[in-house]
């Protein structure tokens, strides 16, 4: 099956791929900071928040200092990535919803778990690991999908039955390449 | 996002976009002033910040990566929005691509430069150069978007 590259997608290639690179950097730096500061095991993570022999327990102010910026940043990043991927219809509706659930669920757990570990139960460290792993996987998936949609040799689309035909000037720009994704309007 | 970038027939999108551009300009100016006041234009002060006092320990890995983490979010998101606005501005493709790629590359170099300073045990000039490049390229991108966004194309006034 061959279909034209949608000029609407092609025009957004550079910003979308730039965003994908920064998404990967966000995910990589988050993973390193997580491992260096919280520790690789749930036991060390619980000690980090609840205090141990050498470190005091985290205070509510200290936890809020980290949580509040993330409450703004995480939804913004996930909204932007999911919006672009959804606009390009890069995945099925079910897959898209699953990825959304993984992303926002992972983000919610990553923000809530430090409070749970500190004030409710150290066992919530397991939940923190799971939530963070889910969020990291989701960030990688969004970056991969952005690349899959916007790299030149993949930015192909198949017209939907009700789609408006492209104007001649735009249609002449379109190249014919194998199609996997369909754009929204 | 679509509301922001698709201006044709949507005059109301121009006001919020202009407000975003104004705030982005203020953020960029604030960031630049902050960096300059912290010694970001003086290689010796950059080295002192990352390497500590002579004989002391350099800034830890976690602190370096935290700086990358925060910067990647702020710069990545801002560049993405500015790049999307550039797409609907009447600018030649080649210029548009060059502006965004230059700003993104400079921002990435600036984010990762501290690792070079710590790894090389000096060379604060690298971070000074990346800071200047990132600030100038981002300011240029922002200025072009501010001037060209919503301007007339082929006699029709989009948005």
Boltz contact constraints between the chains, C-beta under 6 A:
constraints:
  - contact:
      token1: [A, 11]
      token2: [B, 87]
      max_distance: 6.0
  - contact:
      token1: [A, 12]
      token2: [B, 87]
      max_distance: 6.0
  - contact:
      token1: [A, 14]
      token2: [B, 97]
      max_distance: 6.0
  - contact:
      token1: [A, 14]
      token2: [B, 100]
      max_distance: 6.0
  - contact:
      token1: [A, 15]
      token2: [B, 80]
      max_distance: 6.0
  - contact:
      token1: [A, 15]
      token2: [B, 83]
      max_distance: 6.0
  - contact:
      token1: [A, 15]
      token2: [B, 84]
      max_distance: 6.0
  - contact:
      token1: [A, 18]
      token2: [B, 79]
      max_distance: 6.0
  - contact:
      token1: [A, 18]
      token2: [B, 104]
      max_distance: 6.0
  - contact:
      token1: [A, 19]
      token2: [B, 80]
      max_distance: 6.0
  - contact:
      token1: [A, 22]
      token2: [B, 72]
      max_distance: 6.0
  - contact:
      token1: [A, 22]
      token2: [B, 76]
      max_distance: 6.0
  - contact:
      token1: [A, 25]
      token2: [B, 72]
      max_distance: 6.0
  - contact:
      token1: [A, 26]
      token2: [B, 72]
      max_distance: 6.0
  - contact:
      token1: [A, 26]
      token2: [B, 73]
      max_distance: 6.0
  - contact:
      token1: [A, 29]
      token2: [B, 65]
      max_distance: 6.0
  - contact:
      token1: [A, 29]
      token2: [B, 68]
      max_distance: 6.0
  - contact:
      token1: [A, 29]
      token2: [B, 69]
      max_distance: 6.0
  - contact:
      token1: [A, 30]
      token2: [B, 69]
      max_distance: 6.0
  - contact:
      token1: [A, 32]
      token2: [B, 65]
      max_distance: 6.0
  - contact:
      token1: [A, 33]
      token2: [B, 62]
      max_distance: 6.0
  - contact:
      token1: [A, 33]
      token2: [B, 65]
      max_distance: 6.0
  - contact:
      token1: [A, 33]
      token2: [B, 66]
      max_distance: 6.0
  - contact:
      token1: [A, 33]
      token2: [B, 69]
      max_distance: 6.0
  - contact:
      token1: [A, 36]
      token2: [B, 61]
      max_distance: 6.0
  - contact:
      token1: [A, 36]
      token2: [B, 62]
      max_distance: 6.0
  - contact:
      token1: [A, 37]
      token2: [B, 62]
      max_distance: 6.0
  - contact:
      token1: [A, 73]
      token2: [B, 73]
      max_distance: 6.0
  - contact:
      token1: [A, 83]
      token2: [B, 1]
      max_distance: 6.0
